[in-house]
């Protein structure tokens, strides 16, 4: 088990997880932004 943990570079994994998280949040913000823009256009 220890050899598996030693083989996996934790810094690289943390960076990948952070990047994926930022991408997911970014996509969610874009979706919400599109919805808000449509609502604003409809009210105008």
C-alpha positions in Angstrom: 0.0 0.0 0.0 2.8 2.4 0.9 4.4 1.9 -2.5 1.2 2.9 -4.2 1.1 6.2 -2.2 4.8 6.7 -2.9 4.3 6.3 -6.6 1.5 8.8 -6.8 2.8 12.4 -6.7 0.5 14.1 -4.2 1.4 17.6 -5.5 0.4 16.7 -9.0 -2.9 15.1 -7.8 -3.7 18.2 -5.7 -3.0 20.5 -8.7 -5.2 18.3 -11.0 -8.1 18.2 -8.5 -7.9 22.0 -8.0 -7.9 22.6 -11.8 -10.9 20.3 -12.3 -12.7 22.1 -9.4 -12.0 25.6 -10.9 -13.2 24.3 -14.3 -16.5 23.0 -12.8 -17.1 26.3 -10.9 -16.3 28.3 -14.1 -18.8 26.3 -16.1 -21.4 26.7 -13.4 -20.8 30.5 -13.3 -21.2 30.7 -17.1 -24.5 28.8 -17.1 -25.8 31.0 -14.3 -24.6 34.1 -16.2 -26.4 33.0 -19.4 -29.6 32.5 -17.4 -29.4 35.9 -15.7 -28.7 37.6 -19.1 -31.7 36.0 -20.7 -33.9 37.1 -17.7 -32.5 40.7 -18.0 -33.2 40.7 -21.8 -36.8 39.5 -21.2 -37.5 42.1 -18.6 -36.1 44.9 -20.8 
